[in-house]
């Protein structure tokens, strides 16, 4: 049985003078060895979830079980580094703080990919260059679980592509589990095999991306056939003239004589769920809604 690196049950986080909830009633599992995309709009609770997973805060309610602190690495949006240190001194600090685990070759490879000299001081680096150093520290630790909060936001497209390649290679070679938030869908699609969709402080979708996709269908047909959707779980439906388009989780066979049936793209699926905040949540690991469905 596959090990679980993160397991949340009824997880909630509340903070601020007004006691507002950043997360509420979140439950999900992340199996070991997965590369998980954590997506959602601003204010959805993505950073709060990563902060809890990194053990930098305690939940207000519920439980969260994750890898031991020494087996996880976290890169936050602000990528805190000591500005007065040089790149070389920063890497040596990483080695000193992680005795017996430090992978100097991996850390050096990431830094050298950005043509960063060891004598450069952190305060003189651009945002993208600091990202490289932060990722070098994280992967040099040889973590079992890597937590990344918008890691590529300040990188140009080429550097983003190169560093995503480094992350994918590391995960494949060492079995590293990755939970990574991002607003850039193209950065995640094709690289991640697991999905968490956060919205309004809760988890709306969770599970392997291929299973989530397989559980949904995009139906197009006449407006007059809307009553036939009652047998399915409707995530979103829209009409254009006399045509109806609906994203559904089928509750049985779909009549191909009435509906044009297609598999939604990841972008179509995510946008439909975000446009329909009242649609039922879905956990692929707990449902086989797509099993036996004839499309």
N, C-alpha and C positions, 0 to 999 in steps of 0.2 A: 504493500500500500504506500502511495506517495506521501511523504512527510508534508506537513503544513508549516509554512514559515510565518504566516500571519493569520490569526483567527480572531475575529471581532464578534461579540455577542451583545446586542443592545447597547452599543457604544454611544456615549454622549459626552460632549464637552461644552461647558458653559463658562463664560468669562465676561469681564467688564462690569462696570458699576450697575448697569441695568440688568445684568444677569442674562444676556442674550445667548441663545444656543447657537454654537457654530456647527455642531453635529448633534444628531438625535436619532436614537434607535437604529444604529448602523450595525448590520450583521453580514459577514462575508468570510470567505476563506481564500487564501492564496497558497496554492501548492508550491512545493520547492521546485526550483529550476525554471519557473515561468518568468517571462518578461511582460510585466503588466502595465498597461496604459491607464493612468488615472486622469479622466477628462471631466470637464464640466465648466460652466460659466464662472466669472468672477464672483467671489463670495459664496461658492457652493460648499466650501469646507475642505477643499483639497489640501491646502497647506496645514490646516488643523489636524487632518488625519495623518499626514506625514510627520508632524511634530509629535503626535502621540506614539506613532510607530517607532520613532527615533528615541523614545523614552525621555523626551525633553519636557514633557508635561504629563500630568496624571489625569485620567478620565474622570468626569463628574459622575457618570453612571455607566453601568455595564462593565464588560471585561475586554481586555485586549492582550492576547498572547502572541509574542513575537520572538525573534532570535535574541540571544543574550547580547548585551551591549558590546562585548568584545568581538562579536561576530557580525556586527552590522556597521555600515558606513552611511553617513547622511550628508548631502550637499544641499543647503538651503538656498533660497533666492538671492540672499545678500552675500553668499559665499565668504564668510568671515575668515580672514587670514591676517597674520601679523604684518602690518604694512612696513615696519622697519627691517624685517628680515629679507634676505635675498632668496632667490628661487632655490639655490643649493642648500641654504640653511633651513629652508622650509622642508625640503625633502629629508634632510638629516633629522629634523625634529620628528617627522613622520616615522622614521625608522626607530628612533629612541622611544617613542610612545607605543610602538607596536612590536616589541621584541618577540622574535620567533614566528611572526606572521608577515613581516614586511617583504614585499616583492619589489626590489629595487629596479629590476629590468623593466617591469611594467610601468612603474612611475616615470622612469627616465624616458621610455618610448613615447609616452603621452606628452611630456614636456618638450622633447626634441621635435615632435611633430609640429610644434608651433614656433620652432626656431628661437626658443628662449634660452638665453645664456644664463648660467648658474649665478653670475654676479649681478643680475638685474634685481633691483629691490621691488618688492611686491607693490609698493605705492606708486611705482612708475609704470605699471602694467595697465593695459587697456582692460575693459570689462571681459572681453573674450579671452584674453591671455590669463586673467585671474581664474576664469572658468577652467581652463586647461590645468592650472596648478591645483585647483580644488579637486578636479576629477582624478588627477595623478595621486593626490593624497588618499582619496577614497578607494581607488582600485589598488593602490599600493598596499593597502591594509589587507588585501585578499579577503574581502567580506563574504559571508554566506548570504547576506541580504544587503542590497544597495538601494538606498532611498534617495530619489532625486526630485527636487522641487523646481520645475521650469529650468532645467539645466542648460538648455541651448538657446535661451531667449536672447542673449547678447552676442551670439555668434553669427558670422556671415554664412550664407548657404553652403559654401564649400567646406568650411570648418565644421559646420553642423553635420554634414554628411560624413566627414572623416571621423569625427568623434562618435557618431552613432555606430560606425563600423567597428571602432575599438570596443564599444560597449557590447555589441553583438558577439564579437569574437571572444571576448572575455567570458560572457555568459555561456557560450557554447563550449569553450575549452575547460572552464572551471565549474560549471554548473551553478554559477551565481544567480540568485533570484533578484529580480529588479522590479521596483515599483516606482514609476516615473510619471509625474504630472506634466502636462503640456497643453498649450492652446493650439499648437500646430499639428493638425491632424495628419498631414502628409509626413510629418516626422515620425509618427507612431505607426501608421498603417504599413504593413509589410514587415515591420520590425518587431511588433509586439504580438504575443499569442494569447493574451489574457486581458480582460477589460473590467474596469470599475467606472461607472458613470455616476458622478456625484452631482446632486442638484438639490438646492434648498436644505442643505445640511443632512441629507440622507443618501443612501446608495440606491439608485434606480435600476441599474443593470450590473450584474456581476457574473463572471464565468469566462470560459474559453471563448475567444472571438468567433471561431468557426461554429461553435454550438449556439451562440447567441444569434448569429446570422441565420443558421439553419432553422431556428425556431420562428422566424418571421417571414412573412411574404408581403410583397407589394402587389395589391390588386387594383386593376383598372377595369371599369365597366360602366354600364348605364346608371344614371341616378335612380331610376326606378327599381334597381335591384338592391337598394340600400338595406331593405328589411332582411336580406339574406346574411348580412354581416352579424346578426344577433347571435349566431352560433359560434362566433369567433371572439377573441379578445381584441378589441379595436384600440390601437394606440393612437392613431390619428386618421381622420378622414377629411377630404377636401373636395369641393365640387368646382368644376370649371365648365360653365355652360351645361350641357347635358351629360357630362362625363364625371364620374366619381373615381377618386383615387384614395386608397386606404392602405395603411400599414397595419397588419394584423398578426396575431399569433393564432394560427388556425386551431380550431377546436374539433376538426374533422376534415373530411375531403372537401376540396374546393372545386366547384363546377367550372370546368374549363370552357364550357359552352357560353357561360355568362361573363366570366372574368378572364382577362389577360393576367397571367400570374408570372411574377418575376422575383428573383432574390434581390433584396435591397443592398446597396453598397453600404459600407460602414458609415459614411457621411450621411446618407439618407436616413439610416436607422437612428443615429445619434440626434440629428436635427429634429426628427419626428418626435422622439421622446422629450426633447427639451422644449418643443413647442406645445407639448401636452403634459404639463406637470401633474395632472390628476390621473394619468394613465397608470395602471397597476405596475408595480415593480416586477422584475424578473431576475431570478437566479438560475443560470443554466445548469448548475450542478444539482439543483433540487427539482428540475422539471425536464420532462421529455416531451414537451408540447409538440415538437416537430415530428416525433416518431409516428410512423404510419400515415402521415399526411400525404395525400396524393396531389401533386401540383401539375 
